[in-house]
Amino acid sequence: MTHRNIPRILIVLVGLSVFATLVLQCCDNRQEHLDRRHTAQVDSLMQQLSIREKVAQLFILEISREPSDSTRALQDSLIRDYGVGALIIMRGPIHPFVDRMNELQSMADLPLLVATDAEWGAAMRFAEYLPYPRQRILGRMEGRRAEKLLYEMGRNVGQELRDLNIYVNYAPVVDVCPDAYDKSDGQRSFDSDPERVGRFAAAYMHGMQDKGVFACAKHYPGHGVTRVDSHYEMPVVLYDRAQFDSVGLVPFQKLIDEGVAMIMVAHMSIPAIDSTGVPMSISAPCMKDLLRGEQGFDGVVITDAVGMQGVAAGRTPLEVNTAVYRAGSDMILMPEDIKCSIDAIADSVETGVWPLEELDAKVRKVLELKARAGFFDQGFDPQVRDLDRKIAEARHRDSTLLIRIGRALERSSRPYIEPVFGDRTLVLDKAGK
């Protein structure tokens, strides 16, 4: 390189720097404009909704693909008359589900926020899609290539779900699983190293959220040290607080720092966090003091499904729903006795027993998700159309990426270790005693 070329190179470099700065400023200005518009949309809605309509936005209704006449009538009423704000999709053939989603969306005054569990892609719920490997298998990938592939997987899964107007994915699982899960649930953990779990989960999260689908880290504050299925019983974890700080909470903190939209709290008792022994899902010290306070999470808090025996044993549905609300959850997942619960919470707010400010803070978070998804923008269509074409396009995208992931796994020198049971949990009876 001659000295005569140096000024020319410097000019080019300065020009590129200025261009990059202008691009960043343009992106920042556009984001500020979007944020202001979304805030204005939410502000307007908050002024229009009654207290009961606000409460209804917090409930997530499970829909079945072929409901009975009585179930269909109840679902229709909850959407049309009560204004329930969200749906969760379970497993089955996709066309009946989409038809039912479209029906319910047509009844809703505000577009419904639809969610599902798609940890390894839409195939976890719909057999029409191609499945990605479970997280335990993906955790074997090595190097920066692994995080890049997980990011691309997140983008593909995000596109699959967005094509279906599903804007929330209850994934990724960020539980750290050393030797404490059974062979089935252990497949859901990336690794035994909390730092590695955090990196891999963050890559997957960013891919989804860059596609406009909100990720949900679960199961807070770390279900990887339990051997009990909280669908049926409540686990009690005897780890001390230092062990949670150094293991279970580490990947959650990384995802919080990097902007995860939602966090799901588990039905498990941890005396080191809440000495009363209640499940974390109805524990204010867990949700308000630890998650909101110490870890600084300001997104949407949700618990695992409230019909699970880990929280439901010995409690009525109304007791569970109100306890989850009061403890700090922003949304109530798959509840029973929804009408009675909406009325009870609304009555408590209207009479001043529970603060209106607390309700408004929860509802605002839900409406902000809807605003960020574009639900209140002119021209937004909540109906799913051209389904078969979208499935075919997704299968093509996924097949290409699956080949690359397979090659990365073939090159990996990390052994696959089957998770086995640990010995640091207790099993309580059905009454939680």
C-alpha angles and dihedrals in degrees: 000000000000124000088241090065095053097079090048092051091047090053090052092048092049090048092051090048092052091047092051091049091051091049091051091047090049091051091047092049091049091050091049089051091050092047092051092048093049091048090051091049092051093045090054094049093047089058092050101047122088120225091259092049089051092051091049091058089067097061123093113205121207112225126201124212095233107024122187118248091261093047091047091051091050093048092048091051094048091054101036102035105025100031099230105191109211146035136205121209120214131192127304145086108329103226097064090047093050092047090052092046090052091050093052094044089055089057097048122098089207121033111266119246103231121203138177142172106257102156092153096026137284087307088077086073105017122046091204090079131071115256123233119217118275116265093255089060093044089052089070092069114106139214132006088312088071094058091045091053092047090051090052090047089053091052092050093047090046091053092048091054097040089054085060093046088248104142102174126062116188090220158145108051106218098181113136106229115194106158101319110095129079118247094268103047092035088071088070096065122084096211150323092258111086094207092052092046089053094050095047094044091048092053092051091045094051091051092054096043092047085060091052098257116125116235124216120205114214155232102012130229088014128294094190094098096057130092095188124095106230090205085078109018140013117252120215113208116207098194115126122240094261090059092053091047092053099040123011099035096045100082092040090055091051092052091045090052091049097050110264109180100216141018125202118213120215132232096242133118119234112178091192088065101031116016092196089078097231120141115274087242090070097031118111091191088059100043103030104028102032107026099032099027111034098026095038099226112167100171131091117310118204133168130224114271108308094219091069114112092235087080105009099059110110093004132094118236090252091052091049095047095049093043091052090049094049095045092060111272114142096203134031114223122215097338129178125221090033099166093051091046094051090050093047095050092043092049091051091052095044092051093047095246089120121031120258088215090064092052092046092052091054095045092046090057091052093047090047089059090052092047093049088051089056096247093141097043120109111267098021109150116202092188119101111230137175091025099167092051091050092050091051092050091049093051090052093050093045096047091056093049093043089059091054092046090050091053091049090052091049090055093048119110093193111111121232109242119195111228114240135190121288127203107228101094136079127216116225125201124254092275091055093249 
